[in-house]
Amino acid sequence: MDFSLTEEHQMLKKAARDFAAERVRPLIREYDPLHKFPRELLPEMAEMGLLGVCIPVKYGGAGFDYISLGIVSEAMEWADASVRETIAVHTALNSLGIFQWGTEAQKQKYLVPQAKGEKIGCFGLTEPDAGSDVAALNTRAKKVGDTYLLTGEKMWITLADIADHFLVFAKTDPEKRHRGISAFIVERDFPGIQTGTIEGKMGVWTSNTGWIRMDDCEVPAENMLGEPGEGFKIAMSCLDNARFTVAAGAVGIMRACLEASVAYAHQRETFGKPIAQYQLVQQLIANISQRHDIGELLVQKVGWMKNMGIRNTRETSLAKTYCTEAAFASASDAVQVHGAYGYSSEYDMERHLRNSKAAVIYEGTTQIHQLLQAQYALGFKVDKPLRRELPPYDAEVWG
Amino acid sequence: MKAIVLMKQTPDTAQLSASMDGLKLMAEGGPRIVNPWDEYAIETGITLAEDHGGEAVILTMGKPEATEAIKTGLAMGCKGATLLTDDAFENSDSLATARILTAAINQMGDYDIILAGKSAIDGDTAQTAVQVAALLGVPYLGYVAKIEAVDFDAKTITVVRAIDGGRETVTSPLPAVVSVLKEIGEPRYPSFMGIRKAAKAKIPEMGLADLGLSADEVGAAGSQAQWLQVTLPPAQESTLEVIEGEPEEAAKILVQKLLAEKVI
């Protein structure tokens, strides 16, 4: 067993962490109180290759493996959840979905500009009345000639007001419940689509979260991703990739909390000595440290499974659940280590605490994932092979 | 256009601690980085190559682990690199280092410009680049803040140099050795595509014999200066004074105090 990163991984990690520290975090500290999306980072992220990190070079990406998607997700969320969310939605939910399920023509038309960062993609699954219960979604797609007319509303969509391309899920055969869902690539310019921003979130203030409304939105039939009725499987496979970035990002929060808490504990003195000397403070730091390392191992394992082409729905779900809950607990502990300063926006801890709460809800609540874990353990759920699996990483093929 | 960038791998001085021996830091595998000033030279070389065609290549003298730093430069966009490494090069002072670099440059064919950071953050002598220029017999333009104009066909360059108390604009024939300041342009981040190429790159190495130098021209034997000891500066005692009052009044008092202390 080899836990070491390759030279390529190490260089990537350093570059991503430098970018997070020098560009992302200062901007987030400025924009978070303003609830402002750091749009100016997108061209910089595109230039570096962050937006297509694990997409093959022939499709416009940087050609790194899936472990690298975890490395950059961890690095970005160390600074703030919002930039990692951009990668999760644009790269993992949308681009990898097209990479796995798309036709060659769809890849050339949509994946290539997305991997280069020339176009931004997002993912429209959740609806006002359908979150964890995907089969309950109400958006309909009616075929008229060579066009589908999509009608319905999507909620809590990251990058709704930013994206150029939307991967949207709608029922083409409502009688069949989740087997009647199909996936569509929708462009912002298609007639009948509107988007807006949702205000009043508890955290991730620099992330753009919004709604998509479609009213007989005209989508060419050739823009269906996969086959009719395959939408549920596509959505779940996309979530396997995005949840991996959520888990990795949560490890980044824990690293940020650990670094800040250690530094503060050494520097802050009470009763004549640094608070690092007090065992109850040490306990808080030990908790964060332990959770961080457990989370890191879970994420590394999922990255490895993806590289090997091993189905990882169970392991990804487990990593997502553990890491997001652990990040929330660690951010809370870090606030405690920092005392009143931790409660203040002068330090990053309160922001990480607010942000980390979102991740135990989105991309499947902890409760849904716990049900899933129980179903796997009890033998109620067994993954079946997909018509198209996410290809295992092959350095030759990725270019 | 061909730019040769003189780049050094240095200890990461931001991570130095009292427990580290400055002289042995590199040998012991302490944190190492591209000399931050050289990052500006790399950026300048890559920008010149982008603007005028051609390439920027890296020339480094150091231990085999300096390939880490070289690969960072390649990932930023330099097209090639050579590592000058030999046990005989150990303990070279700036002149001996310049001799080694010059011997390598003389084997690299035609070049238009040699770039370097203003100094290295470890030795901080700021002598190597000017010594390379002297040994090569080409002009040296030190502390360059801006390249005003460059014409590689006419072989001329006009730069703005920082000098005591001001700036001067000078024009020089090319090739020349140019050392740059941070105003020259913020170094770019390595691109991910660049990282993938750099990670796979094999860095050619040259040693004493390849350069046609003798052992008494390099290392401690070829050096005028010796480093007897390297230590961290003693911690400075500092006092804190809080100026009370309205911001405008407090600012005036602060200015008076800074003037009195000759800070401004």
Boltz contact constraints between the chains, C-beta under 6 A:
constraints:
  - contact:
      token1: [A, 7]
      token2: [B, 199]
      max_distance: 6.0
  - contact:
      token1: [A, 8]
      token2: [B, 199]
      max_distance: 6.0
  - contact:
      token1: [A, 11]
      token2: [B, 195]
      max_distance: 6.0
  - contact:
      token1: [A, 11]
      token2: [B, 199]
      max_distance: 6.0
  - contact:
      token1: [A, 12]
      token2: [B, 195]
      max_distance: 6.0
  - contact:
      token1: [A, 15]
      token2: [B, 189]
      max_distance: 6.0
  - contact:
      token1: [A, 15]
      token2: [B, 190]
      max_distance: 6.0
  - contact:
      token1: [A, 19]
      token2: [B, 189]
      max_distance: 6.0
  - contact:
      token1: [A, 48]
      token2: [B, 189]
      max_distance: 6.0
  - contact:
      token1: [A, 48]
      token2: [B, 191]
      max_distance: 6.0
  - contact:
      token1: [A, 48]
      token2: [B, 192]
      max_distance: 6.0
  - contact:
      token1: [A, 49]
      token2: [B, 191]
      max_distance: 6.0
  - contact:
      token1: [A, 49]
      token2: [B, 192]
      max_distance: 6.0
  - contact:
      token1: [A, 49]
      token2: [B, 193]
      max_distance: 6.0
  - contact:
      token1: [A, 53]
      token2: [B, 192]
      max_distance: 6.0
  - contact:
      token1: [A, 62]
      token2: [B, 192]
      max_distance: 6.0
  - contact:
      token1: [A, 62]
      token2: [B, 193]
      max_distance: 6.0
  - contact:
      token1: [A, 63]
      token2: [B, 196]
      max_distance: 6.0
